[in-house]
Amino acid sequence: MTVDLRAFAYGLPKAELHLHLEGTLEPELKFALAARNGIALAEKTVEAVKATYDFTDLTSFLAVYYPAMEVLQTADDFHDLAWAYLQRAKANGVVHVEMFFDPQAHTSRGVPFADVVTGYRRAAVRAQDELGVSAELILCFLRDFTAEHAMSTLMEALPYKAWIVGVGLDSDERDNPPAKFAAVFARAKAEGFFTTMHCDIDQKGSIEHIRQVLEEIGVDRVDHGTNIVEDPALVALAKERGLGFTTCPVSNSFVTEQMKSDEIVSLLREGVRVTVNSDDPAYFGGYVADNYVALAEQAGLDAGDLARLAVNSFEASWLTPARRAAFVAAVEEFAASHGVAVAG
């Protein structure tokens, strides 16, 4: 049986574990929210907005990313942003998603924390009811803010613990190592949150940051993190612990020619729980199934490899064991219906 790899990638049941809700702000919605909230934008067309997406590194991306959030003002705005993403996720074969959100990017400009989290939560509940997509929230701290600000944000989140599955760390990694937030993450663990941290690709001190994340912080998952291949001992430790790595090939391609495909495939072949995700798809031009296809084309992966990546996405998720097993079975059933065996 000949398998249409693109159709297979879109239909494959999958979890998305590295998705920034604020990074799903498509230009059309940006204009709609700006009009709703009486905000004048410098750009007047979708094409003009996209022309600003000239990224060469994390810093140049963030310089566009954060100002765009100004249009997000109310709980309804946050709901509409998440709901638009969740509908696209459904079309990409996503059946479970664990979504990052950056409350400090909003509270620091006067938007109440409650408006942010309730808007996103409404969309998550709606996705389960109307789309059959389960959705959880991961609160990310901005690493270029102080650790004290992160701790105060964690305290502000505690009344909403039932709505937030875990905490993460993102934004500008330069001079902001994981160890800076050790006390915050220790408190988050004590409160029962799962934990993850960004270890962005090719950063200064990448391996040291990954070491801190694994050995000092003791996270449950690593975001990006493909530079770990530079240290076989750390790779062995990650494999031993069954840690998931949430890679993002298309966004990687903006700063490296090979989208880290060699590193991703190396980890996959070594049996590390590597996953594929879309990161900030409105800015990088590809939702999660597009990332599966792009990686397959770049690295010569077949349908069995894509099915393995989908299985990994559930095994690296923070689902209960029973739900995780049910989703893995769904992947295996989908693959078998196409005459495909999940790669070992």
C-alpha positions in Angstrom: 0.0 0.0 0.0 1.4 3.4 -1.0 1.0 5.9 1.8 0.4 9.6 1.0 2.7 11.0 3.7 1.1 14.4 3.9 -2.4 13.0 4.3 -1.0 10.4 6.8 0.6 13.2 8.8 -2.6 15.2 9.0 -4.8 12.3 9.9 -2.4 10.8 12.4 -3.8 11.2 16.0 -1.2 13.2 17.9 -0.6 15.4 21.0 1.0 18.8 20.7 3.2 19.6 23.7 5.1 22.8 22.6 2.6 25.4 21.5 2.6 29.0 22.6 -0.9 30.4 22.5 0.3 33.9 22.0 2.3 32.5 19.0 -0.9 31.5 17.3 -2.1 35.1 16.7 -2.7 35.1 13.0 -2.7 38.6 11.3 -6.5 38.4 10.5 -7.3 37.9 14.2 -4.8 40.6 15.2 -6.7 43.1 13.0 -10.1 41.9 14.4 -9.0 42.3 18.0 -7.3 45.6 17.3 -10.6 46.9 15.9 -12.6 45.5 18.9 -10.3 47.2 21.4 -9.7 50.5 19.5 -6.0 49.9 18.9 -4.3 51.5 15.9 -1.8 49.2 14.3 1.2 50.3 12.3 0.5 47.7 9.7 -2.6 48.1 7.5 -2.6 44.8 5.7 -2.0 41.1 6.4 0.9 41.3 3.9 2.5 44.2 5.9 2.2 42.2 9.1 3.9 39.2 7.6 6.6 41.4 6.2 7.7 42.0 9.8 8.4 38.3 10.3 12.1 38.6 9.4 13.6 36.5 12.1 17.3 35.4 12.3 17.4 34.5 16.0 15.3 34.4 19.2 15.9 38.0 20.0 14.6 39.3 16.6 11.6 37.1 17.0 10.7 38.3 20.4 11.0 41.9 19.2 8.0 41.3 17.0 6.2 38.7 19.2 5.7 40.8 22.4 4.4 44.0 20.8 1.8 42.1 18.9 0.2 41.0 22.2 -1.1 44.5 22.8 -4.3 43.6 21.0 -5.1 41.0 23.7 -7.0 42.9 26.3 -10.0 41.0 27.6 -11.0 37.5 28.6 -13.0 37.2 25.3 -9.8 38.1 23.4 -7.9 35.3 25.0 -10.8 32.9 24.4 -10.9 33.8 20.8 -7.2 33.4 20.3 -7.2 29.9 21.9 -10.4 28.8 20.1 -8.9 29.8 16.7 -5.8 27.7 17.4 -7.8 24.7 18.7 -9.9 24.5 15.6 -6.7 24.5 13.5 -5.2 21.9 15.8 -8.3 19.6 15.2 -7.7 19.9 11.5 -4.0 18.9 12.1 -5.0 15.6 13.8 -4.4 16.9 17.3 -6.5 15.1 19.9 -4.7 16.4 23.0 -2.7 19.6 23.5 -0.8 21.1 26.4 -0.6 24.8 25.7 1.9 27.4 26.9 0.7 30.8 28.0 2.7 33.8 29.2 0.7 35.6 31.9 3.5 38.0 32.7 3.4 39.4 29.2 -0.1 40.5 29.9 -0.1 41.4 33.6 2.9 43.6 33.1 0.8 45.8 30.8 -2.2 45.9 33.2 -4.3 42.9 32.1 -5.6 41.0 35.1 -4.3 37.4 35.5 -7.9 36.2 36.0 -8.9 37.6 32.5 -6.0 35.7 30.9 -6.6 32.3 32.5 -10.4 32.4 32.4 -10.4 33.3 28.7 -8.0 30.4 27.8 -9.8 28.0 30.1 -13.2 28.7 28.4 -11.7 27.8 25.1 -10.1 24.6 26.5 -13.5 23.4 27.9 -15.2 24.3 24.6 -12.6 22.3 22.7 -13.5 19.2 24.6 -17.2 19.7 24.2 -17.3 20.8 20.6 -14.2 19.3 19.0 -13.4 16.3 21.1 -9.9 17.8 21.7 -8.6 17.6 25.3 -6.6 20.8 26.2 -4.5 21.7 29.2 -2.7 24.9 30.1 1.0 25.3 31.0 1.9 28.6 32.7 5.3 29.8 31.4 7.5 32.3 33.3 9.4 34.8 31.3 13.1 34.1 32.0 14.2 37.7 31.2 12.0 38.9 34.2 13.2 38.4 37.7 12.8 35.2 39.7 10.8 37.2 42.3 8.3 38.2 39.6 8.0 34.5 38.6 7.4 33.5 42.2 4.7 36.2 42.6 3.1 35.0 39.3 3.1 31.4 40.7 1.3 32.6 43.8 -1.2 34.4 41.7 -1.9 31.2 39.8 -2.6 29.0 42.8 -6.3 29.7 43.0 -6.5 28.3 39.4 -4.4 25.2 40.1 -7.2 23.0 38.8 -7.0 24.7 35.4 -3.2 24.6 35.0 -1.4 21.3 34.5 2.2 22.5 34.8 4.7 25.4 34.6 7.4 26.2 32.1 10.1 28.7 31.3 10.5 30.6 28.1 11.6 33.9 26.5 15.2 35.2 26.1 17.7 32.6 27.4 20.8 34.8 27.3 22.1 35.3 30.8 19.0 33.7 32.2 20.0 30.1 33.0 17.5 27.6 34.5 19.2 27.8 37.9 18.0 31.4 38.2 14.5 29.9 38.8 15.3 26.9 40.9 13.4 28.1 43.9 10.3 28.9 41.8 10.3 25.5 40.2 10.8 23.8 43.6 7.7 25.6 44.9 5.8 24.7 41.8 6.6 21.0 42.3 5.6 21.2 45.9 2.2 22.6 44.7 1.8 19.6 42.4 2.5 21.1 39.0 4.4 19.2 36.3 7.5 21.1 35.1 9.3 21.8 31.9 11.8 24.4 30.7 12.9 25.7 27.3 16.5 24.9 26.3 16.5 26.8 23.0 18.7 25.6 20.2 22.3 26.8 19.8 22.3 29.2 22.7 25.4 30.3 24.6 25.9 27.7 27.3 23.3 25.3 25.8 24.8 22.1 27.3 25.2 23.7 30.8 21.6 24.8 30.7 20.4 21.3 29.7 22.6 19.9 32.5 21.0 22.3 35.0 17.5 21.4 33.8 18.1 17.6 34.1 20.4 17.4 37.2 19.5 20.5 39.3 15.9 21.4 38.5 14.7 17.8 37.7 12.1 18.7 35.1 9.5 16.3 33.8 10.1 17.4 30.2 12.5 19.6 28.1 11.4 22.1 25.4 13.6 22.2 22.3 16.8 20.8 23.9 18.2 19.1 20.8 21.7 20.3 21.6 21.8 17.5 24.2 23.3 15.3 21.4 26.6 17.1 22.1 26.8 15.3 25.5 26.2 11.5 25.2 26.1 11.2 29.0 23.2 13.6 29.2 21.5 11.8 26.4 21.8 8.6 28.3 20.4 10.2 31.4 17.4 11.6 29.5 16.7 8.2 28.0 17.0 6.5 31.4 14.4 8.9 32.8 12.1 8.7 29.8 12.1 12.4 29.4 10.2 13.9 26.5 11.8 16.5 24.2 9.4 18.9 22.4 11.2 19.8 19.2 9.9 22.3 16.6 11.5 21.7 13.2 9.9 24.6 11.2 10.7 27.3 13.8 14.2 25.8 14.0 14.6 26.3 10.2 14.5 30.1 10.8 17.8 30.0 12.6 19.5 26.8 11.2 19.5 25.3 7.7 18.9 21.8 8.7 16.0 22.5 11.2 18.0 20.3 13.6 16.7 17.3 11.7 19.9 15.4 12.2 19.7 15.9 15.9 16.0 15.1 16.1 16.5 11.9 14.1 19.5 10.9 16.1 17.5 11.2 19.3 14.6 9.3 17.7 16.8 6.4 16.6 18.4 6.2 20.1 15.0 5.7 21.6 14.8 9.1 23.3 11.2 10.3 23.6 11.5 13.1 21.0 8.3 14.8 19.8 7.4 17.2 17.0 5.4 20.4 17.6 4.7 23.8 16.0 6.0 26.3 18.6 4.6 29.7 17.3 2.8 28.6 14.1 1.3 32.0 13.2 4.8 33.4 12.9 6.7 30.5 11.5 4.1 29.4 8.9 3.4 25.8 9.9 1.0 24.1 12.3 1.9 20.7 13.8 1.1 18.4 10.9 3.2 20.7 8.6 6.1 20.2 11.0 5.7 16.4 10.7 5.8 16.7 6.9 8.7 19.2 6.9 10.8 16.9 9.1 9.9 13.9 7.0 10.9 15.6 3.8 14.1 17.0 5.3 15.2 13.8 7.0 13.7 11.1 4.8 11.4 9.7 7.4 8.6 7.3 6.5 5.1 6.8 7.8 6.3 4.4 10.5 8.6 7.1 11.8 5.8 9.6 11.9 3.7 7.2 13.8 6.5 6.7 16.3 6.7 10.5 16.8 2.9 10.5 17.5 3.3 7.7 20.0 6.1 9.6 21.6 3.8 12.7 21.8 1.4 10.8 24.1 4.1 9.0 26.1 5.7 12.4 26.8 2.4 14.0 27.7 1.0 14.6 31.2 -2.1 12.5 30.6 -3.1 9.9 33.1 -1.8 6.4 32.2 -5.2 5.1 31.1 -5.8 8.0 28.7 -2.3 7.9 27.4 -2.6 4.2 26.6 -5.9 4.8 24.8 -4.4 7.5 22.6 -1.4 5.3 21.8 -3.8 2.5 20.8 -5.5 5.0 18.5 -2.2 5.8 16.8 -1.4 2.1 16.3 -4.9 1.5 14.9 -4.6 4.5 12.5 -1.2 3.3 11.3 -2.4 -0.3 10.9 -5.4 0.9 8.8 -2.8 2.4 6.4 -0.6 -0.8 6.4 2.0 1.0 8.5 3.8 -0.4 11.5 5.0 2.0 14.2 8.7 2.3 14.0 10.6 0.8 16.9 
